[in-house]
Amino acid sequence: MKILIVDDDDLVQKTMQFTFSDSDVTSAETGEEALKLIKAQGFNVLFLDIRLKGKLTGVDVLKKAREIDPLLPIIMMSGLDDDEIQRQCLELGAVDYLVKGTLDESAYRHKLNNAAVWRKKEAELLSREPKMNPKLCESYLKYRGPSKFNEELHHRIEVIGKTDGPFLIFGASGTGKELAARAIWAAFGDEHRPFIKVNCGAIAATLIESELFGHEKNAFTGATERRMGLFEAANGGDIFLDEIGELTLEFQPKLLRVLQEKSVRAVGSNHEKKFDFRVIAATNRDLWAEAKRKNFRDDLLYRLDVHRIFLPPLRKRSEDIESLMLHFFKSEGLRNVEISHDLLKEIIAFEWPGNVRQLMTFVTSVAPMIDPVQPVLTPSLWEAWKLKPEELSAFMDGAGANCAGANGGNGVAGKLAGETNLSPRQIKNIILERIKNGDFNYDKASKERQLLYIETALEYTHQNQAAAARLLGISKQRLQMWLRELKPPESH
């Protein structure tokens, strides 16, 4: 952790350097000196005295430092216990205020930890990436399965997770690349460090540099204010570059320089700024084959490929499926779920094209339908969940308006309606999981199924059309066009 202490009292500086002797501590006596340091490198926390030598007061430095680094936790210090000054500092963006000479070492460390927690939360909000189910994510990080692969994977992560990286994770979609990345972050042993996720494939090529490096005010048309980049947000922690194989050849040398120098130049800036971060990259592509085809720079690949992790498809580690499933059920509050031998054989034999992610969503979707007192995973729940798209369409058409499941109907619809007694909410839960897994083909769906999927997406996003469109993997304009086609305005 990099700490900046700004105080013109030599005794205070030495005392705090001793208190934080296990951290990288830099000292400054004046506000002018402090601002130069903040512009040149990233700090994890700033302890700032209100009264300083020179022209700038601590309050002046607070205002300017907040503009330079909005994520820098600033703890104001004073020899006076003045409520009015404290209120003013907190309103200007300080995260805490302390009176010098009244705190012991443990109190100082407590304030430091609080500042780190604040920065981690604020930094991770910048990535705007959807968060994984926290219960299942935490559950998976603690999971220890029976397979040799799983044992070796966790041992390797525990060892390499304490190094400086970089780390490169390979695996098909859904094999748990983000979970492995979070395990690497956790293995470092400091829960206050930020974890910044970046989906490189979801950011337009024209915006990737600004997103990762940030930009200055007026750097380009529309840049009305300074924007912090995600590398800067990751200062003191880890940045996870998911789908790194999607980066353009034009941007790759810029990323290579950042990895080599650990410094970032924002778009429109003439100065580079040093940061401390680890890089975790992931891809479902064969980057060596891509490098041979000149689609990925080999020098960037060599720089990334220091600690390599390969995650096989779930079907290749079938001995983990039962224990993983029961582990996920446990995280949903269901212990000792009973599964018959024949049903378990069928579940293990399933292809699981969505891998660990699909297994997690299966558990999430059926858990509310299982009796917590006598938890049993029934064949009917499994059959309803694993319906193929055409079977689900037939089920919905057969169930009609009464989705509560009357016993009538033929084929799959009648069979499942009778066996599961699914409610409309349960039907929509199944549909929602299929949408999340990308199992939605508008062109091949019936009109009823098209409308059902769209209504489910809109309900899930509280009628936010932009969010529903993202969920369905389409543009907002196309969603609106579908709605016009499927639900024409009523005539009056």
FENVEN-V100167 format. One record per residue. NEAR is the number of other C-alpha atoms within 8 Angstrom. D_LAST is the distance of its C-alpha to the last C-alpha in Angstrom with 2 decimals. Layout:
((NEAR | D_LAST) (NEAR | D_LAST))
//
This chain:
((7 | 66.90) (12 | 67.55) (13 | 68.16) (12 | 68.80) (13 | 70.88) (15 | 71.13) (15 | 73.91) (10 | 77.06) (7 | 79.08) (7 | 81.09) (6 | 81.61) (8 | 77.88) (13 | 77.31) (8 | 80.09) (8 | 78.99) (9 | 75.41) (9 | 76.66) (7 | 78.77) (7 | 75.90) (8 | 73.67) (8 | 76.53) (4 | 74.53) (8 | 71.93) (8 | 72.11) (11 | 72.78) (8 | 72.95) (9 | 74.18) (12 | 73.83) (12 | 75.43) (13 | 73.29) (17 | 69.62) (8 | 70.19) (9 | 71.73) (12 | 68.93) (11 | 66.18) (8 | 68.08) (8 | 68.26) (12 | 64.54) (9 | 63.67) (9 | 66.04) (9 | 65.23) (13 | 62.83) (13 | 63.93) (13 | 62.55) (14 | 63.37) (13 | 64.92) (12 | 67.24) (13 | 67.45) (11 | 69.89) (10 | 68.77) (8 | 72.12) (13 | 73.29) (10 | 75.90) (8 | 74.80) (5 | 72.19) (12 | 69.17) (12 | 68.58) (13 | 66.93) (9 | 63.74) (9 | 63.78) (12 | 64.16) (14 | 61.35) (10 | 58.90) (9 | 60.01) (12 | 60.28) (11 | 56.73) (7 | 55.60) (8 | 57.82) (9 | 56.94) (8 | 53.90) (9 | 54.79) (12 | 58.42) (13 | 59.06) (14 | 61.22) (14 | 63.44) (14 | 65.04) (12 | 68.63) (12 | 70.64) (7 | 73.90) (6 | 72.20) (6 | 69.88) (6 | 67.68) (6 | 64.27) (6 | 62.96) (7 | 63.95) (9 | 62.48) (8 | 59.13) (8 | 59.12) (13 | 59.92) (11 | 57.21) (7 | 54.61) (8 | 55.78) (10 | 55.21) (13 | 58.39) (10 | 57.84) (10 | 60.95) (12 | 63.89) (8 | 67.42) (11 | 70.62) (9 | 73.56) (5 | 76.44) (5 | 74.50) (8 | 73.20) (6 | 75.07) (7 | 74.47) (6 | 72.05) (8 | 69.89) (9 | 69.77) (8 | 68.72) (8 | 66.02) (9 | 64.53) (9 | 64.84) (9 | 62.94) (8 | 60.16) (14 | 59.86) (13 | 59.69) (9 | 56.92) (10 | 54.91) (13 | 55.43) (12 | 54.53) (9 | 51.20) (9 | 50.32) (13 | 51.55) (13 | 49.55) (7 | 46.32) (8 | 46.84) (10 | 46.55) (6 | 42.88) (7 | 43.57) (4 | 41.92) (5 | 44.58) (6 | 45.70) (6 | 45.51) (7 | 48.42) (8 | 49.73) (12 | 49.93) (10 | 51.30) (8 | 54.05) (11 | 54.70) (10 | 55.24) (10 | 57.57) (6 | 59.75) (8 | 59.61) (7 | 62.92) (9 | 62.57) (9 | 65.30) (9 | 65.28) (6 | 67.94) (7 | 65.31) (10 | 63.59) (11 | 66.94) (8 | 67.94) (9 | 64.59) (9 | 64.75) (8 | 68.41) (8 | 67.76) (12 | 64.90) (10 | 67.10) (9 | 69.84) (10 | 67.98) (14 | 65.50) (9 | 68.29) (7 | 69.00) (6 | 67.53) (11 | 65.80) (13 | 64.01) (13 | 62.39) (13 | 60.69) (15 | 58.63) (13 | 57.85) (15 | 55.58) (10 | 52.56) (8 | 49.08) (10 | 48.98) (14 | 52.76) (11 | 52.85) (12 | 53.76) (7 | 52.08) (10 | 53.70) (11 | 57.06) (11 | 56.52) (10 | 55.85) (11 | 58.96) (12 | 60.97) (12 | 59.67) (10 | 60.57) (11 | 64.02) (9 | 65.02) (7 | 65.27) (6 | 63.45) (5 | 60.04) (8 | 59.48) (10 | 59.34) (15 | 55.90) (13 | 54.33) (13 | 52.04) (11 | 49.98) (11 | 48.92) (11 | 46.95) (12 | 48.46) (10 | 46.12) (5 | 42.98) (8 | 44.09) (7 | 43.75) (7 | 47.18) (5 | 46.76) (8 | 46.21) (10 | 48.74) (10 | 51.67) (11 | 49.84) (10 | 48.51) (9 | 51.96) (15 | 54.24) (14 | 52.09) (15 | 51.98) (13 | 53.27) (11 | 51.33) (10 | 50.71) (10 | 51.94) (7 | 49.09) (5 | 45.96) (5 | 43.64) (11 | 46.51) (6 | 46.14) (7 | 48.28) (9 | 50.81) (8 | 49.49) (12 | 51.69) (13 | 52.12) (15 | 52.02) (12 | 55.75) (11 | 56.44) (13 | 54.20) (15 | 56.27) (14 | 59.51) (12 | 61.72) (12 | 59.68) (15 | 58.24) (15 | 55.64) (13 | 54.10) (13 | 53.19) (13 | 51.10) (12 | 50.60) (12 | 53.36) (9 | 53.72) (7 | 50.50) (10 | 52.13) (7 | 52.77) (9 | 56.36) (5 | 56.05) (9 | 55.38) (12 | 57.87) (10 | 61.04) (7 | 59.52) (8 | 58.89) (11 | 62.45) (9 | 63.90) (10 | 62.03) (10 | 63.39) (6 | 66.89) (6 | 67.07) (11 | 64.76) (10 | 63.69) (12 | 60.37) (10 | 59.66) (13 | 56.21) (11 | 54.46) (10 | 55.76) (10 | 58.76) (5 | 62.44) (6 | 63.62) (10 | 63.56) (11 | 63.26) (10 | 64.94) (14 | 63.09) (10 | 64.06) (12 | 61.73) (10 | 61.92) (12 | 59.85) (14 | 58.41) (14 | 56.81) (14 | 55.11) (13 | 54.03) (10 | 53.17) (8 | 54.89) (7 | 58.54) (9 | 59.50) (8 | 62.98) (7 | 61.58) (11 | 59.14) (12 | 62.17) (8 | 64.09) (7 | 61.20) (7 | 61.20) (8 | 57.69) (14 | 59.03) (11 | 62.02) (8 | 64.99) (7 | 66.40) (11 | 63.19) (12 | 63.32) (8 | 66.96) (10 | 66.14) (10 | 63.36) (10 | 65.15) (10 | 67.58) (9 | 66.46) (9 | 64.58) (9 | 62.55) (7 | 61.20) (11 | 58.63) (9 | 58.57) (10 | 55.58) (11 | 55.20) (10 | 56.30) (6 | 59.61) (11 | 60.28) (8 | 59.19) (7 | 61.85) (10 | 59.75) (10 | 56.50) (9 | 57.41) (9 | 58.82) (10 | 55.96) (11 | 53.37) (11 | 55.28) (11 | 55.72) (13 | 51.98) (14 | 51.37) (10 | 53.96) (10 | 52.13) (10 | 49.05) (7 | 51.26) (11 | 52.12) (8 | 55.87) (7 | 57.69) (11 | 54.67) (7 | 55.97) (9 | 55.36) (6 | 57.02) (6 | 59.45) (6 | 57.49) (9 | 54.19) (10 | 56.00) (8 | 57.48) (8 | 54.04) (7 | 52.63) (10 | 55.66) (6 | 55.39) (7 | 51.76) (5 | 51.62) (10 | 49.79) (5 | 48.48) (11 | 47.05) (13 | 50.50) (11 | 51.08) (10 | 47.59) (12 | 46.12) (11 | 48.57) (11 | 47.56) (9 | 43.84) (10 | 44.72) (11 | 46.60) (10 | 43.89) (10 | 41.18) (10 | 43.26) (10 | 45.20) (7 | 42.61) (5 | 42.71) (9 | 46.52) (8 | 48.33) (7 | 50.35) (4 | 53.04) (6 | 53.81) (12 | 52.22) (9 | 51.96) (10 | 50.15) (7 | 49.12) (7 | 48.83) (9 | 45.27) (10 | 44.18) (9 | 45.94) (9 | 44.40) (10 | 40.86) (9 | 41.46) (6 | 43.12) (8 | 40.52) (6 | 40.25) (8 | 36.82) (6 | 36.54) (10 | 37.69) (9 | 35.21) (11 | 32.40) (10 | 33.82) (12 | 34.18) (11 | 30.58) (9 | 29.37) (10 | 31.90) (15 | 31.15) (7 | 27.45) (4 | 25.32) (7 | 28.51) (12 | 30.29) (10 | 32.83) (13 | 34.73) (11 | 35.20) (8 | 38.36) (7 | 36.74) (9 | 36.14) (8 | 38.59) (6 | 40.47) (9 | 39.90) (15 | 36.67) (15 | 38.30) (11 | 41.55) (14 | 40.14) (15 | 37.65) (11 | 40.64) (7 | 43.10) (10 | 41.15) (10 | 38.60) (11 | 36.52) (9 | 33.74) (8 | 30.42) (7 | 32.09) (8 | 35.13) (10 | 33.13) (9 | 31.46) (9 | 34.94) (11 | 36.21) (10 | 33.38) (11 | 33.92) (11 | 37.62) (10 | 36.91) (13 | 34.71) (9 | 37.53) (8 | 40.03) (8 | 38.12) (8 | 37.40) (8 | 33.97) (6 | 33.64) (6 | 30.10) (4 | 31.13) (5 | 32.75) (9 | 30.20) (7 | 27.74) (7 | 24.01) (7 | 24.12) (10 | 27.12) (10 | 25.70) (10 | 22.75) (8 | 25.24) (11 | 27.59) (9 | 25.10) (8 | 23.68) (11 | 27.33) (14 | 28.30) (12 | 25.51) (8 | 26.41) (8 | 30.09) (10 | 29.58) (6 | 27.39) (8 | 24.31) (8 | 26.52) (11 | 25.39) (8 | 28.74) (8 | 30.74) (14 | 28.78) (13 | 29.35) (10 | 33.06) (10 | 33.25) (11 | 31.90) (7 | 34.20) (9 | 31.66) (9 | 30.38) (10 | 27.42) (6 | 25.98) (8 | 26.30) (11 | 24.69) (9 | 21.60) (8 | 21.66) (8 | 21.96) (10 | 19.02) (9 | 16.82) (7 | 18.43) (8 | 18.25) (6 | 14.88) (7 | 12.43) (5 | 9.33) (4 | 6.47) (3 | 3.77) (2 | 0.00))
//
